[in-house]
Amino acid sequence: MNANVKLGLEEYNRKLASGEIERTPPKNPIQKWKENPTKIRMSVNAYCVDCSGGVEEANWMNRVRYCQILGCPLHQVRPYSKGISNKQCLAWREVD
């Protein structure tokens, strides 16, 4: 790691620990889409999350990842699904 990068990271972590700066909470795909509604990737991500029940539902990311609607035109480009086969999608069962 570059020495300047390392120093900057150490300073950032020190400021986080001291409360001098606050880490902002991560945004979900629907919030990101609302900020950039013309971006295709943001639109696909938000659509898949909305289709799977929204971020209010528990386990929403896995429902998108293991989407079982294989006929959907967005199925092959849905978020969080890299390396997951159709067979794995069909075998997945949500556990509460």
Backbone bond lengths (Angstrom), bond angles and torsions (degrees), N, CA, C in turn:
res aa  C-N    CA-C-N  psi(-1)  N-CA   C-N-CA  omega(-1)  CA-C   N-CA-C  phi
1 M - - - 1.449 - - 1.527 108.35 -
2 N 1.305 116.55 137.32 1.454 122.80 178.08 1.536 109.44 -57.66
3 A 1.337 117.42 140.86 1.466 121.98 -177.60 1.528 111.41 -60.43
4 N 1.335 117.48 -40.50 1.469 120.37 179.21 1.521 111.76 -65.86
5 V 1.313 116.53 -38.92 1.459 121.10 178.08 1.526 109.39 -64.97
6 K 1.316 116.21 -43.39 1.463 120.72 179.91 1.529 110.94 -61.95
7 L 1.327 117.30 -43.62 1.466 121.21 178.33 1.527 111.24 -63.45
8 G 1.327 115.75 -42.76 1.456 120.10 178.95 1.518 111.98 -63.34
9 L 1.314 117.33 -41.18 1.456 121.86 178.36 1.523 111.07 -65.39
10 E 1.324 116.51 -42.08 1.467 119.98 177.94 1.529 110.72 -62.05
11 E 1.337 117.24 -42.38 1.465 120.91 178.90 1.526 110.90 -64.81
12 Y 1.324 116.60 -42.07 1.466 121.07 177.98 1.529 110.52 -60.31
13 N 1.329 117.00 -47.26 1.464 120.61 179.82 1.526 111.87 -63.56
14 R 1.346 116.73 -36.35 1.468 120.64 178.32 1.530 109.47 -65.19
15 K 1.340 116.88 -43.56 1.459 120.88 -179.98 1.530 111.51 -66.60
16 L 1.327 116.81 -36.57 1.468 120.03 175.49 1.520 110.61 -62.41
17 A 1.333 115.99 -46.82 1.466 121.35 -177.89 1.527 111.44 -63.56
18 S 1.326 117.09 -36.65 1.464 120.13 -177.55 1.527 112.53 -81.43
19 G 1.321 117.69 -12.13 1.450 121.25 -178.74 1.518 113.04 86.62
20 E 1.321 116.64 5.50 1.466 121.19 179.56 1.526 111.02 -63.72
21 I 1.321 116.38 -35.23 1.464 121.47 173.49 1.518 108.32 -129.44
22 E 1.330 115.87 153.97 1.462 121.41 178.81 1.508 109.72 -115.23
23 R 1.300 115.08 139.82 1.458 120.54 175.58 1.516 108.27 -78.41
24 T 1.320 116.51 129.34 1.460 119.27 178.51 1.526 109.20 -78.80
25 P 1.314 117.17 142.75 1.467 119.05 179.99 1.525 110.21 -65.78
26 P 1.329 117.31 147.26 1.471 119.79 179.55 1.527 110.84 -65.73
27 K 1.325 115.73 150.98 1.457 121.28 179.22 1.520 109.39 -95.28
28 N 1.317 115.64 145.70 1.461 119.59 176.16 1.525 108.71 -84.03
29 P 1.336 118.29 167.47 1.468 121.12 -176.19 1.528 114.69 -58.73
30 I 1.307 117.99 -31.40 1.463 119.65 -179.92 1.527 110.08 -71.77
31 Q 1.324 117.85 -40.12 1.468 120.77 176.06 1.527 110.79 -63.37
32 K 1.331 116.70 -41.42 1.467 120.47 178.82 1.528 110.89 -63.67
33 W 1.341 116.81 -40.39 1.460 120.69 179.55 1.533 111.20 -64.65
34 K 1.334 116.74 -39.25 1.464 119.72 179.52 1.527 111.55 -62.32
35 E 1.325 117.12 -29.05 1.462 120.88 176.98 1.533 112.09 -79.33
36 N 1.325 117.43 -27.15 1.472 123.15 -177.42 1.526 110.66 -136.62
37 P 1.330 118.91 66.50 1.466 120.25 -174.00 1.522 114.66 -68.42
38 T 1.319 119.09 -12.36 1.461 120.20 -179.36 1.530 112.63 -94.75
39 K 1.307 118.24 -3.34 1.467 121.60 179.09 1.527 109.33 -83.12
40 I 1.311 116.55 125.42 1.463 121.35 -176.75 1.525 111.63 -61.54
41 R 1.331 117.47 -46.62 1.469 120.32 -178.13 1.524 110.72 -60.90
42 M 1.319 117.06 -42.21 1.470 120.60 178.82 1.527 110.62 -63.69
43 S 1.324 116.21 -37.70 1.464 120.82 179.56 1.519 111.69 -66.73
44 V 1.324 116.99 -44.38 1.467 120.91 178.96 1.524 109.82 -62.74
45 N 1.322 116.69 -47.14 1.470 120.43 -179.41 1.527 111.02 -59.06
46 A 1.332 116.54 -47.55 1.457 120.24 -179.04 1.532 111.14 -64.36
47 Y 1.326 117.03 -39.98 1.463 120.24 179.56 1.528 110.73 -61.95
48 C 1.332 116.42 -46.23 1.470 120.07 -178.54 1.527 111.24 -63.12
49 V 1.313 117.23 -40.86 1.466 120.56 178.60 1.522 109.97 -65.49
50 D 1.325 117.23 -44.39 1.458 121.14 179.44 1.526 111.03 -63.32
51 C 1.327 116.98 -42.35 1.466 122.10 179.80 1.528 111.37 -62.85
52 S 1.330 116.55 -33.63 1.461 120.14 -176.84 1.525 113.07 -84.71
53 G 1.317 117.51 2.08 1.459 120.08 176.03 1.518 113.84 119.50
54 G 1.307 117.94 -6.44 1.461 120.77 177.78 1.510 113.16 88.17
55 V 1.313 115.63 168.81 1.465 121.32 -176.53 1.520 112.32 -77.23
56 E 1.327 117.72 -12.04 1.458 120.17 178.92 1.530 111.25 -71.91
57 E 1.320 116.14 -25.03 1.460 121.35 -179.81 1.528 110.50 -78.87
58 A 1.305 116.14 141.76 1.466 120.33 176.39 1.524 109.23 -66.20
59 N 1.309 117.09 147.98 1.464 122.85 174.54 1.529 113.18 67.03
60 W 1.340 117.75 26.81 1.467 120.55 -175.89 1.519 112.43 -63.13
61 M 1.322 117.57 -35.02 1.460 119.56 -177.03 1.531 111.00 -67.00
62 N 1.315 118.19 -40.29 1.465 120.44 178.01 1.522 111.71 -69.44
63 R 1.339 117.67 -32.26 1.473 118.83 177.04 1.515 110.64 -65.79
64 V 1.334 117.57 -34.33 1.466 120.53 175.17 1.525 109.24 -72.69
65 R 1.310 116.99 -46.34 1.472 122.52 -177.32 1.529 111.15 -57.79
66 Y 1.323 117.66 -43.29 1.474 122.11 -176.27 1.529 111.68 -107.64
67 C 1.329 116.58 35.52 1.461 121.49 -179.94 1.532 110.18 -52.03
68 Q 1.322 115.81 132.63 1.462 120.84 -177.14 1.529 112.84 -101.81
69 I 1.315 117.19 7.55 1.461 120.95 178.44 1.530 107.56 -90.90
70 L 1.325 115.16 78.14 1.464 121.07 -174.23 1.522 112.98 -66.06
71 G 1.325 118.03 -22.22 1.454 121.59 179.93 1.525 114.00 -82.05
72 C 1.308 117.34 -5.40 1.470 120.53 -179.93 1.527 109.34 -68.25
73 P 1.335 118.06 134.83 1.466 120.00 -179.70 1.531 113.10 -65.67
74 L 1.323 117.98 -16.26 1.464 121.10 179.52 1.532 112.77 -97.38
75 H 1.331 116.92 -1.18 1.464 119.83 -174.38 1.524 113.24 -55.73
76 Q 1.302 118.01 -42.30 1.469 120.78 -177.07 1.526 113.14 -74.93
77 V 1.328 117.78 -13.29 1.472 120.26 -179.15 1.530 112.20 -118.15
78 R 1.327 117.01 14.79 1.465 119.68 -179.33 1.531 110.42 -66.84
79 P 1.324 116.96 153.89 1.461 119.77 -178.91 1.524 112.60 -73.38
80 Y 1.315 115.97 160.93 1.471 124.95 174.52 1.528 113.75 65.28
81 S 1.329 119.38 16.93 1.462 120.34 -170.67 1.524 114.61 -115.30
82 K 1.299 118.78 11.57 1.465 120.46 -176.25 1.534 110.26 -58.42
83 G 1.311 115.10 126.13 1.461 121.19 176.99 1.515 115.28 82.22
84 I 1.315 118.66 5.72 1.464 121.12 -178.94 1.521 108.67 -99.90
85 S 1.317 115.94 125.36 1.462 121.03 -177.38 1.530 111.58 -85.90
86 N 1.327 115.39 163.45 1.462 120.26 175.76 1.525 110.77 -60.52
87 K 1.319 116.63 -35.73 1.473 121.05 179.26 1.534 110.11 -62.23
88 Q 1.343 116.94 -41.73 1.458 120.51 178.25 1.528 110.84 -65.92
89 C 1.320 116.47 -37.32 1.471 120.23 178.38 1.525 110.34 -61.55
90 L 1.317 115.94 -46.78 1.462 119.79 -178.19 1.521 113.01 -68.43
91 A 1.336 116.96 -26.89 1.466 120.76 -179.24 1.527 112.58 -84.87
92 W 1.329 118.04 -16.25 1.464 121.22 -175.87 1.516 111.71 -70.84
93 R 1.292 115.29 136.97 1.468 122.14 175.52 1.515 108.29 -128.92
94 E 1.314 115.50 130.84 1.471 120.30 179.72 1.526 109.20 -73.07
95 V 1.316 115.11 132.30 1.457 121.19 179.48 1.521 107.83 -115.62
96 D 1.328 117.33 127.28 1.465 120.57 178.92 1.503 111.34 -84.59
